[in-house]
Amino acid sequence: MDWNDAMRMAEQRTDGARLPTRNESALLYAHLRESFDRSSWHWTSTRASGGAAWNQGFDDGYQDSDDLSFEARVRLVRRFAL
């Protein structure tokens, strides 16, 4: 889905789930990359500019910015205190 749809989906959740930030996505790659589809980009909530946002690749850890209309995967996350 595109970034705006991903953000709307996260906003509609009532359980605290949201799109991870760019930094959180890097941590997900470092620790849980095998849990993600490695063949697709995944959106983050971090904008790169007015018309673009950052996404995360789970095959090589690369991050890139794309136009908000780009179709990417979405994985919502929740924070919890340790």
C-alpha positions as CSV (number, residue, x, y, z in Angstrom):
1,M,0.0,0.0,0.0
2,D,1.1,3.6,-0.3
3,W,2.4,5.6,2.7
4,N,-0.8,7.6,3.3
5,D,-2.9,4.4,3.4
6,A,-0.3,2.9,5.8
7,M,-0.5,5.8,8.1
8,R,-4.3,5.8,8.0
9,M,-4.3,2.1,8.8
10,A,-2.1,2.7,11.8
11,E,-4.1,5.7,13.1
12,Q,-7.3,3.5,13.1
13,R,-5.7,0.9,15.4
14,T,-6.8,1.1,19.0
15,D,-4.1,-1.2,20.4
16,G,-1.1,1.2,20.1
17,A,0.3,-0.4,16.9
18,R,1.9,2.1,14.5
19,L,4.4,2.3,11.7
20,P,8.0,2.0,13.1
21,T,10.3,5.0,12.7
22,R,13.3,4.9,10.5
23,N,15.5,4.1,13.5
24,E,13.2,1.5,14.8
25,S,13.2,-0.2,11.4
26,A,17.0,-0.4,11.5
27,L,16.7,-2.1,14.9
28,L,14.1,-4.5,13.5
29,Y,16.5,-5.3,10.7
30,A,19.4,-5.9,13.1
31,H,17.5,-8.2,15.4
32,L,14.4,-9.6,13.6
33,R,15.1,-9.5,9.8
34,E,14.1,-13.2,9.4
35,S,10.6,-12.2,10.5
36,F,10.1,-9.9,7.5
37,D,9.4,-10.5,3.8
38,R,12.9,-9.9,2.4
39,S,11.7,-9.4,-1.1
40,S,9.8,-6.2,-0.5
41,W,10.3,-2.7,1.0
42,H,8.6,-1.8,4.2
43,W,7.4,1.7,5.1
44,T,8.5,3.6,8.1
45,S,6.7,6.6,9.6
46,T,9.6,8.9,9.0
47,R,9.2,11.4,6.2
48,A,12.2,12.2,4.0
49,S,10.7,15.3,2.5
50,G,7.2,16.8,1.9
51,G,6.4,14.1,-0.7
52,A,8.6,11.2,0.3
53,A,9.1,8.9,3.3
54,W,11.8,6.3,4.3
55,N,11.4,2.6,3.8
56,Q,13.4,-0.4,4.9
57,G,14.8,-3.3,2.9
58,F,15.1,-6.5,5.0
59,D,17.3,-8.3,2.4
60,D,20.4,-6.1,2.9
61,G,19.3,-3.6,5.6
62,Y,19.4,-0.7,3.1
63,Q,17.1,2.3,3.7
64,D,15.8,4.5,0.9
65,S,13.2,7.2,0.5
66,D,10.4,6.9,-2.0
67,D,7.5,8.9,-3.2
68,L,4.4,8.6,-0.9
69,S,2.5,6.9,-3.7
70,F,5.1,4.0,-3.8
71,E,3.6,0.6,-3.0
72,A,5.4,-1.1,-0.1
73,R,4.6,-3.5,2.7
74,V,3.5,-2.5,6.1
75,R,4.3,-4.0,9.5
76,L,2.9,-2.2,12.5
77,V,4.7,-2.4,15.8
78,R,4.0,-1.6,19.4
79,R,6.4,-0.4,22.1
80,F,6.5,-1.9,25.5
81,A,8.6,-1.1,28.5
82,L,11.2,-3.6,29.6
